[in-house]
Amino acid sequence: MQTLLEFPNVQNAAPQRRKSVLPRYYEFFAGGGMVRAALGNEWDCLFANDFDHKKGASYRANWGCEELRVADIRALKPEDLPDAAELAWGSFPCQDLSLAGSGAGLKGERSGTFYPFWDLMRGLIEDGRAPKIIALENVCGAITSHEGKDFSSICSTFTDAGYRYGALVVDAELFLPHSRPRLFFVGVHESLNIPPELHCEAPHSLWHPRALVNARASLPQGSKEKWVWWKLPKPPKRTIKLSDLIDHSVSEADWHSADETSALIERMSSINFAKLEAAKKTGVRMVGGIYKRTRLDEWGRKVQRAEVRFDEVSGCLRTPAGGSSRQLIIVVEGEQIRSRLITIRETARLMGLPDSYVLPRNYNEGYHLTGDGVAVPVVRHFAKHLFSPLLKQFQPFRLVA
C-alpha cells in the first residue's frame, strides 16, 4: 500500500542532531507528528509540543521522546525552546473557528490557544531567536469567524511582529483522495528577502478563493501593506483513488449486518439513493464514503440522513465527537451492498501517512489523532516549494531538492 504514495525519508525514531546542515523547526499542537512525517530527515526537529497525553504517546511511538514536551502551551516559556529554529509550525485547535463549532472564535478555550503560541513567538523575537518562517494551519472557517475579526487579528500579529505574511487555502484533495480544504498562513521575518518567483502581484484562484480575497480586502491598511500573495506550483494530477486506500481484507466482523446496511440506506434522501442506484448499475465494484448528518425534512423536522459520494474521494475526516462524525465505507457490487466504519489505518492513509506509522489500538483515539491532523503531502509541498527556497539565502543548510 505504501507504494501508492510518495513519502520523504523518515524514521520512527528521534534523528541524530545535524544542526550544521539541516534547517531546524519547532512543531506546536503537534498531535502525532504529521508535520514531522512530512519534513522527514531533511529537517531537524528541535522541539515539539502537544497538551494531549494520548497524542503524545503516538508521537513517542513514532518519533521518540527527546524533543516532545506534553504540556498546555500556556505553561511554556521561551526558555523552554532550545536553540533557534528557522521554522515554527502551529496547527492550533480549530474547534472554536469551525463552522460546526461553538462560534467562540479566538476567544474560545481551544482556538484561543493561538495567543499563548504567539506569546512564545514574541518571546523568541525578544531573545533574538525569531523564527525565519512562522506557519499556521486551521480550518477555512477562520476566514469569516466573527465577521472576519479573527482573521484580521491573526494578520495583525504577523504585522506587529515584523513579518511579511500571506494566507492560502490548500485542499488535500490535490494530493490525496480526501476532501480537506485548510487555511494556511505563512509569515516571513523581515530579515529574509522574498524571491520574486515565490509571490505574485494578484491572487491565484487555485490558492486564493473569493472568501480569502474579500477578507484580505477588509484588512487595515498596515496589514495590507505586509501582505504577500504566495505562489505555489500546482501539483501533478493526482492518480490515487479512495478505492486504492481501502482495505478489502478486513475481518468479517468489521462489516455491518445486512439489517444495519438496510437501515443506513433507508436514511438516504432521494438524491443520495439515486447515487446508490447508479453505482449498482455500473457493473463494477464501487467504493463510496458516507457521513450521517442531521438535516431538515420537507416538514422542517430534524432527521438523520446518510449522505453518500461515489467520486473516489473521501469526505473530510473529523474528530469523533459523536457517531455521526465517523465516516462509513460502502462497497457496491451489483445488488450486493456492504457497509462498515472506516478503519483508523484507512484514515491514516487518507492523511498521507505510511502503513509503517504506529497507530493507537483504541479506535476513537486513532480517529481523533488522524482527524485532527494536517495532511502530510500538503506540508511537504510547502516545504519543498516555499520554505526551502526562502531559506536558501541562509547557510549552511542542505535543503530539500
N, C-alpha and C positions, 0 to 999 in steps of 0.2 A: 504493500500500500504506500510506502514511503516514496517509491519511485514516481508517483503521480505528481508530487510537488517538489519544488526546489527548496532546500534548506541550507543555511550557512553552516560552516564547520563549527558545531557546538559539541561540548562535552558535558556530561551530567556530573560535573564536579567543579569546585572553585578553581579557576585557572591560575597559573603562576603569574605574578605581577610583572608586567613588562612596560613600566611607565615610560621608558625611554623611547619606545617605538609605537605605542598604541594610544589613540585618543581615549580619554577617560570619561566616565559618566556616573551620575547618581540616578537611581530609579526610585521614585516615590510612588506610593499607592501601588506597590509592585505586584501584589497578588501572587500568582505562581511564577512570575518572572518571564512573561511573554516578550517584553522588550529585550530582555537578556537573550531569549531564544532567537530573536531577530538579529541582534547585533553580533552574536556569536563571539568567536575568539579574535575577531578583528578589532574589538574594543575591550577596554579594561574596566570592569565594574568596581568602583571604589566603595560604594555604599548603596544599600537597598533598604527600603522601609515599607512596612505594612502593619496595620493595627490588628489584623485578624490572625489569631494563632493557628487556625486550621489552614489558611492560605500559606502562612509561614512554614508549616510542616511540609506542604507541597513544594515550596520554594527550596527548602533544605534538601528534600528528597532528590531534587533535580540538579541543584547548583552548589550544594554545600551550605555552610552557615557562616563562613568567615565575614562576609560583607553584610549579612542581613541583620537588621535591628527590628524586632517586633515590638512596636510601641505606638501609642497615639502620637500622631505627628505634632500635636500641641505640646508634647513633653520634650521634643527635640530642640536642641540649641545648635547654633552654627559650629561650635567647637566639637560637636558630636560627629561632624562630617570631616573625614580625613582629606588631607592634601587639597588639591584644586582640580575641578573637573571641567572639561571642555563642554560637556552636555549635561543638563539637568532635565530629566523627563518626569512629568507628573500627570498621570491619568486619574485626576481627582474624582471623587464619587459623583454620580450623575443623578441620584435619586430625587433630589430637590429641583433639578433642572429638567428632568424628563417630562414630556407632555403627559405621561401616565403617572407622574409622581405627585408629590404633595403641593407643588407650586410655590414652595418657600424660597426657591432660588438660592442665591449666595448667602441668604440669611438663615438657611436651613442648617440643621445639625450636621448633616453629611456633606452636602456640597459646599457648605461654609468652610470646610477644611482647606479650601483654596487659600484662604487668608493666612493661616499658620504656615502653609507651604511657602507663600510669598514672603512671610516674615523671615524664613530661613534664607531665601534668596537675597533679601535685603541685607541680612547679616553677613552673608558671604561677600556681597559687594563692599560693605563697610570694612571687611577684613582684607580687602584687596584680592579676593578669590572669586570674583564674579565669573560665573559660567559664561563661556563664549556664546552658547546657544541654550535657550530655555524653550522646551517644547511641552505643550499641554494637549490633552485629549479629553473630549467629553461628547455628550450627545448633542445632536443638532438643535434640541430644544433650548440650548444655551444661547442661541442667536436671538430668540424672541422672548426669553424669560423676562418677566416684569417689564414688558413693553420695550425690550432692548436695553434696559438699565444695567442688567447683569453683564451683558456683552460689553457695554461701554466701560463698566468698572474694570473688567479684565484688561481691556485695551489700555486704560489709564495706568494700570500697574506697570505695564511694559514701558509706556511713555515716560512716566515719572522716574523709572529706574535707569533711563538712558539706553533703552533698547529700541531699535527699529524692529518692526514686527508685522505680521500679517496672518490671516487665517485662511484655511482651505477646508472644503468638505470632500472627504475621500470615502468612497463606498468600497468595502471589502469585496464586493461582487466583481470588481475589476480583476481581482486576483484569485478569488475563491468562489465556489458556488454557494454564496452566503450573502444575502442582502443585509448590509450593515453599514449604513452611512454614518460617519462620525465627523465631528468638528475638530480640527487641529489648529492650534496657534503655534507659530514658530517665531521666536524673538531672537535677535542677533545683537550682541553687545556693540556699542558704538566704536569699540576698538577694531572691529572687523570691517574690512571692505566687502561689499556685496558685488560679486562679478555681474556684469550686465546680462549674462546668459541665464542667470538664476531668477530673474524677475522680469515682468512685462509692464508696459505702461497702462494697460487696461485689464479688467478681469477676463478670465477664460471660463467659458461656460462649463467645461468639464470639472473644474475645481472650485468655481465661484458661482454658486447658484444665486438666483434672484434675491432670495431672502438675505443672503450674506452681503450682496451688493447694496441692498437697501439699508442693512444695519451699519455698514461702513459709512454710507452717505449721511447717517444721522449722528455720527460721532462729533465731539467737539473738535474745533479746528486743530488744536495741538495734537490730538490723537490721529487725525487725518494726515498731518504732516509727517508723522513717523511710520505711516502705513506702507507696506510693501505687498504688491501683488505677486506672490511667489509663483514661480514657473516650474512645473514638473513635467517630465515626458509622459506621454500616455503609455501604459504598459502594453506588452504584446497581448494579442487577443487570447483570452482565457479559453483553454480547451477542456479542462477538467469539469466534470458534471457532478451533481449531487449523487447520482446513482453510482459513480466511481468511488465515493467515500463511504457508502452504506455497506455494512457487514451483513451479507446474506446468509451467514452460517451461525447466527445467534441461536441459542438453545430454544427449543420448542416452548419452554415455559415462559419465555420473554414475550411471546406473541399473545395478543388478546384472544379471548374466546370468540367463537362465531357470534354469540349474542352481544358481546361487547362491541364488536365491529359493526354489527347491525344498528346498535344504539347510536354509535358515532355517526353513521350515515344518516340516520333519522334526524340528526341535529343540523344537517346541511340545508341551507337555503336552496331555492330552485336553481339559482345561478351556480352554486357550488356542486349541486347534484348533477347538473349538466356537464360540468368538468369531469366528474367521475364517469359518467356515461360515455363521454368522448374518449376517455382513457381506455375503457373496456373495449371500444370498437377498433382501437389501433392494431390489435392482434399481436402486440409485443408487450414485454414487461415494462410497466410504467411505475416509477417511484415518485411519490409526492410527499409533501410536508403538510401537516395540519396543525393549526392552533385553535383552541377553543376560546371564543371571545363572546362577551356579553353585548348583545345588540337589541335594538327596539324592533318589535314585530309590527305588523300592519295596524295593530290597535294601540301601539305606543307602550306595550309591555316589555319589560326586560326579559330576554330569553337568551339561553346559551346556544351559540351557533358554532358549528365545526367548519372552519374555512380552510379550503384545500388549494394547493397550487401544484401543477404538474409541468413547470417550466424548467426543471432540473436545477432549481435554485432554492436553497433553504430560506425560510423566514428568519428574521433577526433573532438570534439567541438572546434570552433574557434570564435574569436570575429567578429561581423558582419560589416566588413569593406565595404561590398557590398552585393548585393543579392546573389551572387554565394557562399558566405561563410555561408549561413544559411542552416542547414540541413533540408531535407524534409523527411517525413514519407510516405511510400507507403504500402497499405494493399491490398493483393490479395486474393480473394476467388473465385476460378474458373475463370470465364470470367469477374467477377466484379472486377474492379481495381479502387481504390480511392487513392488520394494523398492530402497532406497538409503540411504546415510548422510544424515543431516540436514545441510544446508549451514550454514556459520557465519553467513550472513545470516539464515537462519531462526532460529538460536539467539539472535541479537541481537534479532530481533522478539519472541521469547518473553521476553526480559528487558525489553521496553518501549522499546528504542532505535529511533529513526527510521532509515529507509534512508539518510539523509544521514550517519549515523555512519560514520567511516572505520575499516574493519576490517583486521587483518593479512592478508597474502596467504597465509601459511602456515596450513594447516587446523588443526593442533594448537595453534598459538599463538592462533588465533581462538577455538577451542573452550575453551581454558584461560581466556582473557580473559572470555568470557561465563559459563562455568560457575562461575567464582569470584566473580562479581559479585553485586550486590544489585539486585532488581527496581526499575526506575525509578518506576513509579506508586505503589509502596509507600512509598518515601521521600517522594514528592510528597504523599501522604496525611498522613504525619506532619507535614510542613512546614506544610501548609495548616490542619490541624485541631488541632495541638498546639503546634508550635514558634512559629508566628506569634502565636496567642492568648497564649502565655506571655510573649512579648516586647513585647506592646502597651503594657505599663506602662513601657517604656523608649523614649525619644525621642532624636533624631529618626530614625525608620525608616519607609520606605514599604514596608509589609508586604504579603504575598500576600493578595489579596481572598478 
